[in-house]
Amino acid sequence: MRDQQACPHTMTLVVFDQQGRRTTKKVTPEDYTPKLVRIRVDGAVQVLLVPGGHFGTSDNKEITIAAVGPYLY
């Protein structure tokens, strides 16, 4: 799969609440398997996903993030 897609080495989740406070969590993807990341923020209004440290990039490849979905508890 590394041959086919460019992927980030790390991802930083930045979650903002209603008062503008932010909570940050750094994640390291492992072996291209889905990963559930738990981050609790009361009153979350915005989430930024910041990829970092990429591998497999080139002029004809973009960074691939397969899916991001909210799970609300």
mmCIF file as gemmi writes it, N, C-alpha and C atoms, coordinates in Angstrom:
data_model
loop_
_atom_site.group_PDB
_atom_site.id
_atom_site.type_symbol
_atom_site.label_atom_id
_atom_site.label_alt_id
_atom_site.label_comp_id
_atom_site.label_asym_id
_atom_site.label_entity_id
_atom_site.label_seq_id
_atom_site.pdbx_PDB_ins_code
_atom_site.Cartn_x
_atom_site.Cartn_y
_atom_site.Cartn_z
_atom_site.occupancy
_atom_site.B_iso_or_equiv
_atom_site.pdbx_formal_charge
_atom_site.auth_seq_id
_atom_site.auth_asym_id
_atom_site.pdbx_PDB_model_num
ATOM 1 N N . MET Axp A 1 ? 0.817 -1.193 0 1 0 ? 1 A 1
ATOM 2 C CA . MET Axp A 1 ? 0 0 0 1 0 ? 1 A 1
ATOM 3 C C . MET Axp A 1 ? 0.865 1.262 0 1 0 ? 1 A 1
ATOM 4 N N . ARG Axp A 2 ? 2.033 1.209 0.626 1 0 ? 2 A 1
ATOM 5 C CA . ARG Axp A 2 ? 2.908 2.376 0.619 1 0 ? 2 A 1
ATOM 6 C C . ARG Axp A 2 ? 3.292 2.782 -0.791 1 0 ? 2 A 1
ATOM 7 N N . ASP Axp A 3 ? 3.344 1.82 -1.709 1 0 ? 3 A 1
ATOM 8 C CA . ASP Axp A 3 ? 3.703 2.127 -3.091 1 0 ? 3 A 1
ATOM 9 C C . ASP Axp A 3 ? 2.62 2.939 -3.779 1 0 ? 3 A 1
ATOM 10 N N . GLN Axp A 4 ? 1.375 2.798 -3.345 1 0 ? 4 A 1
ATOM 11 C CA . GLN Axp A 4 ? 0.244 3.382 -4.055 1 0 ? 4 A 1
ATOM 12 C C . GLN Axp A 4 ? -0.167 4.758 -3.543 1 0 ? 4 A 1
ATOM 13 N N . GLN Axp A 5 ? 0.02 5.031 -2.264 1 0 ? 5 A 1
ATOM 14 C CA . GLN Axp A 5 ? -0.5 6.258 -1.685 1 0 ? 5 A 1
ATOM 15 C C . GLN Axp A 5 ? 0.559 6.962 -0.856 1 0 ? 5 A 1
ATOM 16 N N . ALA Axp A 6 ? 0.449 8.27 -0.815 1 0 ? 6 A 1
ATOM 17 C CA . ALA Axp A 6 ? 1.273 9.052 0.093 1 0 ? 6 A 1
ATOM 18 C C . ALA Axp A 6 ? 0.501 9.178 1.404 1 0 ? 6 A 1
ATOM 19 N N . CYS Axp A 7 ? 1.177 8.966 2.518 1 0 ? 7 A 1
ATOM 20 C CA . CYS Axp A 7 ? 0.51 8.964 3.825 1 0 ? 7 A 1
ATOM 21 C C . CYS Axp A 7 ? 1.309 9.777 4.831 1 0 ? 7 A 1
ATOM 22 N N . PRO Axp A 8 ? 0.629 10.31 5.845 1 0 ? 8 A 1
ATOM 23 C CA . PRO Axp A 8 ? 1.344 11.054 6.873 1 0 ? 8 A 1
ATOM 24 C C . PRO Axp A 8 ? 1.974 10.129 7.906 1 0 ? 8 A 1
ATOM 25 N N . HIS Axp A 9 ? 3.127 10.536 8.434 1 0 ? 9 A 1
ATOM 26 C CA . HIS Axp A 9 ? 3.746 9.799 9.545 1 0 ? 9 A 1
ATOM 27 C C . HIS Axp A 9 ? 2.997 10.078 10.836 1 0 ? 9 A 1
ATOM 28 N N . THR Axp A 10 ? 2.533 11.317 10.987 1 0 ? 10 A 1
ATOM 29 C CA . THR Axp A 10 ? 1.794 11.705 12.187 1 0 ? 10 A 1
ATOM 30 C C . THR Axp A 10 ? 0.563 12.512 11.798 1 0 ? 10 A 1
ATOM 31 N N . MET Axp A 11 ? -0.384 12.579 12.721 1 0 ? 11 A 1
ATOM 32 C CA . MET Axp A 11 ? -1.569 13.417 12.552 1 0 ? 11 A 1
ATOM 33 C C . MET Axp A 11 ? -1.776 14.126 13.873 1 0 ? 11 A 1
ATOM 34 N N . THR Axp A 12 ? -2.086 15.39 13.822 1 0 ? 12 A 1
ATOM 35 C CA . THR Axp A 12 ? -2.415 16.128 15.032 1 0 ? 12 A 1
ATOM 36 C C . THR Axp A 12 ? -3.877 16.529 14.966 1 0 ? 12 A 1
ATOM 37 N N . LEU Axp A 13 ? -4.641 16.15 15.98 1 0 ? 13 A 1
ATOM 38 C CA . LEU Axp A 13 ? -6.048 16.542 16.098 1 0 ? 13 A 1
ATOM 39 C C . LEU Axp A 13 ? -6.1 17.77 16.988 1 0 ? 13 A 1
ATOM 40 N N . VAL Axp A 14 ? -6.762 18.8 16.5 1 0 ? 14 A 1
ATOM 41 C CA . VAL Axp A 14 ? -6.948 20.016 17.286 1 0 ? 14 A 1
ATOM 42 C C . VAL Axp A 14 ? -8.448 20.246 17.378 1 0 ? 14 A 1
ATOM 43 N N . VAL Axp A 15 ? -8.99 20.224 18.609 1 0 ? 15 A 1
ATOM 44 C CA . VAL Axp A 15 ? -10.425 20.374 18.816 1 0 ? 15 A 1
ATOM 45 C C . VAL Axp A 15 ? -10.673 21.672 19.572 1 0 ? 15 A 1
ATOM 46 N N . PHE Axp A 16 ? -11.577 22.505 19.034 1 0 ? 16 A 1
ATOM 47 C CA . PHE Axp A 16 ? -11.927 23.776 19.67 1 0 ? 16 A 1
ATOM 48 C C . PHE Axp A 16 ? -13.302 23.659 20.304 1 0 ? 16 A 1
ATOM 49 N N . ASP Axp A 17 ? -13.439 24.24 21.5 1 0 ? 17 A 1
ATOM 50 C CA . ASP Axp A 17 ? -14.75 24.241 22.146 1 0 ? 17 A 1
ATOM 51 C C . ASP Axp A 17 ? -15.452 25.584 21.919 1 0 ? 17 A 1
ATOM 52 N N . GLN Axp A 18 ? -16.619 25.741 22.511 1 0 ? 18 A 1
ATOM 53 C CA . GLN Axp A 18 ? -17.433 26.941 22.301 1 0 ? 18 A 1
ATOM 54 C C . GLN Axp A 18 ? -16.763 28.213 22.806 1 0 ? 18 A 1
ATOM 55 N N . GLN Axp A 19 ? -15.878 28.104 23.772 1 0 ? 19 A 1
ATOM 56 C CA . GLN Axp A 19 ? -15.174 29.275 24.302 1 0 ? 19 A 1
ATOM 57 C C . GLN Axp A 19 ? -13.856 29.556 23.565 1 0 ? 19 A 1
ATOM 58 N N . GLY Axp A 20 ? -13.561 28.772 22.539 1 0 ? 20 A 1
ATOM 59 C CA . GLY Axp A 20 ? -12.34 28.985 21.774 1 0 ? 20 A 1
ATOM 60 C C . GLY Axp A 20 ? -11.12 28.269 22.342 1 0 ? 20 A 1
ATOM 61 N N . ARG Axp A 21 ? -11.299 27.514 23.436 1 0 ? 21 A 1
ATOM 62 C CA . ARG Axp A 21 ? -10.175 26.739 23.99 1 0 ? 21 A 1
ATOM 63 C C . ARG Axp A 21 ? -9.896 25.56 23.068 1 0 ? 21 A 1
ATOM 64 N N . ARG Axp A 22 ? -8.637 25.167 23.025 1 0 ? 22 A 1
ATOM 65 C CA . ARG Axp A 22 ? -8.298 24.04 22.152 1 0 ? 22 A 1
ATOM 66 C C . ARG Axp A 22 ? -7.671 22.911 22.943 1 0 ? 22 A 1
ATOM 67 N N . THR Axp A 23 ? -7.949 21.707 22.459 1 0 ? 23 A 1
ATOM 68 C CA . THR Axp A 23 ? -7.354 20.49 22.992 1 0 ? 23 A 1
ATOM 69 C C . THR Axp A 23 ? -6.634 19.833 21.832 1 0 ? 23 A 1
ATOM 70 N N . THR Axp A 24 ? -5.391 19.419 22.048 1 0 ? 24 A 1
ATOM 71 C CA . THR Axp A 24 ? -4.576 18.856 20.974 1 0 ? 24 A 1
ATOM 72 C C . THR Axp A 24 ? -4.134 17.44 21.34 1 0 ? 24 A 1
ATOM 73 N N . LYS Axp A 25 ? -4.157 16.563 20.339 1 0 ? 25 A 1
ATOM 74 C CA . LYS Axp A 25 ? -3.68 15.19 20.534 1 0 ? 25 A 1
ATOM 75 C C . LYS Axp A 25 ? -2.928 14.765 19.283 1 0 ? 25 A 1
ATOM 76 N N . LYS Axp A 26 ? -1.705 14.25 19.461 1 0 ? 26 A 1
ATOM 77 C CA . LYS Axp A 26 ? -0.888 13.768 18.343 1 0 ? 26 A 1
ATOM 78 C C . LYS Axp A 26 ? -1.073 12.265 18.203 1 0 ? 26 A 1
ATOM 79 N N . VAL Axp A 27 ? -1.269 11.813 16.981 1 0 ? 27 A 1
ATOM 80 C CA . VAL Axp A 27 ? -1.526 10.408 16.69 1 0 ? 27 A 1
ATOM 81 C C . VAL Axp A 27 ? -0.513 9.928 15.655 1 0 ? 27 A 1
ATOM 82 N N . THR Axp A 28 ? -0.029 8.705 15.836 1 0 ? 28 A 1
ATOM 83 C CA . THR Axp A 28 ? 0.862 8.095 14.855 1 0 ? 28 A 1
ATOM 84 C C . THR Axp A 28 ? 0.136 6.917 14.218 1 0 ? 28 A 1
ATOM 85 N N . PRO Axp A 29 ? -0.241 7.031 12.94 1 0 ? 29 A 1
ATOM 86 C CA . PRO Axp A 29 ? -0.908 5.909 12.268 1 0 ? 29 A 1
ATOM 87 C C . PRO Axp A 29 ? 0.01 4.693 12.223 1 0 ? 29 A 1
ATOM 88 N N . GLU Axp A 30 ? -0.574 3.518 12.402 1 0 ? 30 A 1
ATOM 89 C CA . GLU Axp A 30 ? 0.207 2.286 12.427 1 0 ? 30 A 1
ATOM 90 C C . GLU Axp A 30 ? -0.306 1.299 11.379 1 0 ? 30 A 1
ATOM 91 N N . ASP Axp A 31 ? 0.545 0.88 10.497 1 0 ? 31 A 1
ATOM 92 C CA . ASP Axp A 31 ? 0.261 -0.198 9.55 1 0 ? 31 A 1
ATOM 93 C C . ASP Axp A 31 ? -1.023 -0.029 8.758 1 0 ? 31 A 1
ATOM 94 N N . TYR Axp A 32 ? -1.421 1.179 8.51 1 0 ? 32 A 1
ATOM 95 C CA . TYR Axp A 32 ? -2.588 1.452 7.658 1 0 ? 32 A 1
ATOM 96 C C . TYR Axp A 32 ? -3.875 0.808 8.155 1 0 ? 32 A 1
ATOM 97 N N . THR Axp A 33 ? -3.955 0.501 9.422 1 0 ? 33 A 1
ATOM 98 C CA . THR Axp A 33 ? -5.179 -0.08 9.949 1 0 ? 33 A 1
ATOM 99 C C . THR Axp A 33 ? -6.02 1.019 10.58 1 0 ? 33 A 1
ATOM 100 N N . PRO Axp A 34 ? -7.339 0.874 10.538 1 0 ? 34 A 1
ATOM 101 C CA . PRO Axp A 34 ? -8.194 1.892 11.168 1 0 ? 34 A 1
ATOM 102 C C . PRO Axp A 34 ? -7.863 2.029 12.647 1 0 ? 34 A 1
ATOM 103 N N . LYS Axp A 35 ? -7.955 3.23 13.132 1 0 ? 35 A 1
ATOM 104 C CA . LYS Axp A 35 ? -7.602 3.486 14.523 1 0 ? 35 A 1
ATOM 105 C C . LYS Axp A 35 ? -8.642 4.418 15.133 1 0 ? 35 A 1
ATOM 106 N N . LEU Axp A 36 ? -9.153 4.03 16.275 1 0 ? 36 A 1
ATOM 107 C CA . LEU Axp A 36 ? -10.08 4.869 17.012 1 0 ? 36 A 1
ATOM 108 C C . LEU Axp A 36 ? -9.26 5.726 17.977 1 0 ? 36 A 1
ATOM 109 N N . VAL Axp A 37 ? -9.428 7.022 17.872 1 0 ? 37 A 1
ATOM 110 C CA . VAL Axp A 37 ? -8.717 7.954 18.737 1 0 ? 37 A 1
ATOM 111 C C . VAL Axp A 37 ? -9.749 8.644 19.617 1 0 ? 37 A 1
ATOM 112 N N . ARG Axp A 38 ? -9.572 8.519 20.903 1 0 ? 38 A 1
ATOM 113 C CA . ARG Axp A 38 ? -10.519 9.131 21.836 1 0 ? 38 A 1
ATOM 114 C C . ARG Axp A 38 ? -9.961 10.469 22.319 1 0 ? 38 A 1
ATOM 115 N N . ILE Axp A 39 ? -10.769 11.494 22.154 1 0 ? 39 A 1
ATOM 116 C CA . ILE Axp A 39 ? -10.427 12.813 22.666 1 0 ? 39 A 1
ATOM 117 C C . ILE Axp A 39 ? -11.746 13.445 23.107 1 0 ? 39 A 1
ATOM 118 N N . ARG Axp A 40 ? -11.838 13.778 24.373 1 0 ? 40 A 1
ATOM 119 C CA . ARG Axp A 40 ? -13.097 14.29 24.911 1 0 ? 40 A 1
ATOM 120 C C . ARG Axp A 40 ? -13 15.804 25.096 1 0 ? 40 A 1
ATOM 121 N N . VAL Axp A 41 ? -13.949 16.502 24.475 1 0 ? 41 A 1
ATOM 122 C CA . VAL Axp A 41 ? -14.035 17.947 24.603 1 0 ? 41 A 1
ATOM 123 C C . VAL Axp A 41 ? -15.515 18.297 24.7 1 0 ? 41 A 1
ATOM 124 N N . ASP Axp A 42 ? -15.927 18.843 25.83 1 0 ? 42 A 1
ATOM 125 C CA . ASP Axp A 42 ? -17.317 19.27 25.984 1 0 ? 42 A 1
ATOM 126 C C . ASP Axp A 42 ? -17.57 20.501 25.127 1 0 ? 42 A 1
ATOM 127 N N . GLY Axp A 43 ? -18.666 20.49 24.389 1 0 ? 43 A 1
ATOM 128 C CA . GLY Axp A 43 ? -19.024 21.637 23.562 1 0 ? 43 A 1
ATOM 129 C C . GLY Axp A 43 ? -18.115 21.851 22.374 1 0 ? 43 A 1
ATOM 130 N N . ALA Axp A 44 ? -17.588 20.769 21.801 1 0 ? 44 A 1
ATOM 131 C CA . ALA Axp A 44 ? -16.696 20.889 20.637 1 0 ? 44 A 1
ATOM 132 C C . ALA Axp A 44 ? -17.447 21.503 19.457 1 0 ? 44 A 1
ATOM 133 N N . VAL Axp A 45 ? -16.814 22.461 18.786 1 0 ? 45 A 1
ATOM 134 C CA . VAL Axp A 45 ? -17.436 23.11 17.639 1 0 ? 45 A 1
ATOM 135 C C . VAL Axp A 45 ? -16.608 23.004 16.362 1 0 ? 45 A 1
ATOM 136 N N . GLN Axp A 46 ? -15.323 22.663 16.497 1 0 ? 46 A 1
ATOM 137 C CA . GLN Axp A 46 ? -14.465 22.572 15.31 1 0 ? 46 A 1
ATOM 138 C C . GLN Axp A 46 ? -13.348 21.575 15.563 1 0 ? 46 A 1
ATOM 139 N N . VAL Axp A 47 ? -13.033 20.795 14.521 1 0 ? 47 A 1
ATOM 140 C CA . VAL Axp A 47 ? -11.922 19.841 14.6 1 0 ? 47 A 1
ATOM 141 C C . VAL Axp A 47 ? -11.017 20.063 13.396 1 0 ? 47 A 1
ATOM 142 N N . LEU Axp A 48 ? -9.735 20.214 13.648 1 0 ? 48 A 1
ATOM 143 C CA . LEU Axp A 48 ? -8.743 20.306 12.587 1 0 ? 48 A 1
ATOM 144 C C . LEU Axp A 48 ? -7.907 19.038 12.614 1 0 ? 48 A 1
ATOM 145 N N . LEU Axp A 49 ? -7.643 18.498 11.459 1 0 ? 49 A 1
ATOM 146 C CA . LEU Axp A 49 ? -6.791 17.325 11.322 1 0 ? 49 A 1
ATOM 147 C C . LEU Axp A 49 ? -5.566 17.772 10.532 1 0 ? 49 A 1
ATOM 148 N N . VAL Axp A 50 ? -4.404 17.769 11.188 1 0 ? 50 A 1
ATOM 149 C CA . VAL Axp A 50 ? -3.184 18.306 10.591 1 0 ? 50 A 1
ATOM 150 C C . VAL Axp A 50 ? -2.204 17.165 10.333 1 0 ? 50 A 1
ATOM 151 N N . PRO Axp A 51 ? -2.014 16.769 9.057 1 0 ? 51 A 1
ATOM 152 C CA . PRO Axp A 51 ? -1.043 15.722 8.755 1 0 ? 51 A 1
ATOM 153 C C . PRO Axp A 51 ? 0.376 16.27 8.853 1 0 ? 51 A 1
ATOM 154 N N . GLY Axp A 52 ? 1.321 15.387 9.233 1 0 ? 52 A 1
ATOM 155 C CA . GLY Axp A 52 ? 2.71 15.83 9.341 1 0 ? 52 A 1
ATOM 156 C C . GLY Axp A 52 ? 3.671 14.704 9.017 1 0 ? 52 A 1
ATOM 157 N N . GLY Axp A 53 ? 4.858 15.063 8.581 1 0 ? 53 A 1
ATOM 158 C CA . GLY Axp A 53 ? 5.9 14.092 8.296 1 0 ? 53 A 1
ATOM 159 C C . GLY Axp A 53 ? 5.476 13.042 7.294 1 0 ? 53 A 1
ATOM 160 N N . HIS Axp A 54 ? 5.317 13.407 6.059 1 0 ? 54 A 1
ATOM 161 C CA . HIS Axp A 54 ? 4.751 12.521 5.04 1 0 ? 54 A 1
ATOM 162 C C . HIS Axp A 54 ? 5.779 11.585 4.424 1 0 ? 54 A 1
ATOM 163 N N . PHE Axp A 55 ? 5.3 10.438 3.929 1 0 ? 55 A 1
ATOM 164 C CA . PHE Axp A 55 ? 6.155 9.58 3.118 1 0 ? 55 A 1
ATOM 165 C C . PHE Axp A 55 ? 5.384 9.183 1.867 1 0 ? 55 A 1
ATOM 166 N N . GLY Axp A 56 ? 6.107 8.937 0.81 1 0 ? 56 A 1
ATOM 167 C CA . GLY Axp A 56 ? 5.501 8.516 -0.446 1 0 ? 56 A 1
ATOM 168 C C . GLY Axp A 56 ? 4.975 9.644 -1.309 1 0 ? 56 A 1
ATOM 169 N N . THR Axp A 57 ? 5.288 10.894 -0.975 1 0 ? 57 A 1
ATOM 170 C CA . THR Axp A 57 ? 4.792 12.009 -1.781 1 0 ? 57 A 1
ATOM 171 C C . THR Axp A 57 ? 5.644 12.197 -3.028 1 0 ? 57 A 1
ATOM 172 N N . SER Axp A 58 ? 5.02 12.71 -4.066 1 0 ? 58 A 1
ATOM 173 C CA . SER Axp A 58 ? 5.706 13.062 -5.299 1 0 ? 58 A 1
ATOM 174 C C . SER Axp A 58 ? 4.807 14.041 -6.049 1 0 ? 58 A 1
ATOM 175 N N . ASP Axp A 59 ? 5.248 14.464 -7.219 1 0 ? 59 A 1
ATOM 176 C CA . ASP Axp A 59 ? 4.458 15.428 -7.996 1 0 ? 59 A 1
ATOM 177 C C . ASP Axp A 59 ? 3.086 14.888 -8.381 1 0 ? 59 A 1
ATOM 178 N N . ASN Axp A 60 ? 2.968 13.566 -8.533 1 0 ? 60 A 1
ATOM 179 C CA . ASN Axp A 60 ? 1.694 12.998 -8.969 1 0 ? 60 A 1
ATOM 180 C C . ASN Axp A 60 ? 0.948 12.256 -7.854 1 0 ? 60 A 1
ATOM 181 N N . LYS Axp A 61 ? 1.368 12.431 -6.61 1 0 ? 61 A 1
ATOM 182 C CA . LYS Axp A 61 ? 0.688 11.783 -5.476 1 0 ? 61 A 1
ATOM 183 C C . LYS Axp A 61 ? 0.322 12.818 -4.428 1 0 ? 61 A 1
ATOM 184 N N . GLU Axp A 62 ? -0.879 12.708 -3.923 1 0 ? 62 A 1
ATOM 185 C CA . GLU Axp A 62 ? -1.308 13.553 -2.815 1 0 ? 62 A 1
ATOM 186 C C . GLU Axp A 62 ? -1.406 12.694 -1.566 1 0 ? 62 A 1
ATOM 187 N N . ILE Axp A 63 ? -1.4 13.339 -0.42 1 0 ? 63 A 1
ATOM 188 C CA . ILE Axp A 63 ? -1.527 12.62 0.846 1 0 ? 63 A 1
ATOM 189 C C . ILE Axp A 63 ? -2.942 12.061 0.951 1 0 ? 63 A 1
ATOM 190 N N . THR Axp A 64 ? -3.047 10.811 1.367 1 0 ? 64 A 1
ATOM 191 C CA . THR Axp A 64 ? -4.328 10.143 1.468 1 0 ? 64 A 1
ATOM 192 C C . THR Axp A 64 ? -4.708 9.909 2.919 1 0 ? 64 A 1
ATOM 193 N N . ILE Axp A 65 ? -5.914 10.339 3.256 1 0 ? 65 A 1
ATOM 194 C CA . ILE Axp A 65 ? -6.517 10.022 4.548 1 0 ? 65 A 1
ATOM 195 C C . ILE Axp A 65 ? -7.843 9.358 4.189 1 0 ? 65 A 1
ATOM 196 N N . ALA Axp A 66 ? -7.951 8.081 4.482 1 0 ? 66 A 1
ATOM 197 C CA . ALA Axp A 66 ? -9.08 7.287 4.005 1 0 ? 66 A 1
ATOM 198 C C . ALA Axp A 66 ? -10.415 7.778 4.534 1 0 ? 66 A 1
ATOM 199 N N . ALA Axp A 67 ? -10.533 7.96 5.827 1 0 ? 67 A 1
ATOM 200 C CA . ALA Axp A 67 ? -11.827 8.364 6.392 1 0 ? 67 A 1
ATOM 201 C C . ALA Axp A 67 ? -11.646 8.962 7.767 1 0 ? 67 A 1
ATOM 202 N N . VAL Axp A 68 ? -12.473 9.931 8.049 1 0 ? 68 A 1
ATOM 203 C CA . VAL Axp A 68 ? -12.53 10.512 9.376 1 0 ? 68 A 1
ATOM 204 C C . VAL Axp A 68 ? -14.002 10.618 9.725 1 0 ? 68 A 1
ATOM 205 N N . GLY Axp A 69 ? -14.364 10.071 10.849 1 0 ? 69 A 1
ATOM 206 C CA . GLY Axp A 69 ? -15.775 10.121 11.224 1 0 ? 69 A 1
ATOM 207 C C . GLY Axp A 69 ? -15.95 10.381 12.696 1 0 ? 69 A 1
ATOM 208 N N . PRO Axp A 70 ? -16.965 11.139 13.053 1 0 ? 70 A 1
ATOM 209 C CA . PRO Axp A 70 ? -17.209 11.403 14.465 1 0 ? 70 A 1
ATOM 210 C C . PRO Axp A 70 ? -17.967 10.257 15.126 1 0 ? 70 A 1
ATOM 211 N N . TYR Axp A 71 ? -17.6 9.973 16.312 1 0 ? 71 A 1
ATOM 212 C CA . TYR Axp A 71 ? -18.339 9.017 17.139 1 0 ? 71 A 1
ATOM 213 C C . TYR Axp A 71 ? -18.695 9.776 18.404 1 0 ? 71 A 1
ATOM 214 N N . LEU Axp A 72 ? -19.939 10.08 18.551 1 0 ? 72 A 1
ATOM 215 C CA . LEU Axp A 72 ? -20.386 10.877 19.69 1 0 ? 72 A 1
ATOM 216 C C . LEU Axp A 72 ? -20.934 9.965 20.76 1 0 ? 72 A 1
ATOM 217 N N . TYR Axp A 73 ? -20.498 10.146 21.965 1 0 ? 73 A 1
ATOM 218 C CA . TYR Axp A 73 ? -20.97 9.331 23.08 1 0 ? 73 A 1
ATOM 219 C C . TYR Axp A 73 ? -21.785 10.177 24.017 1 0 ? 73 A 1
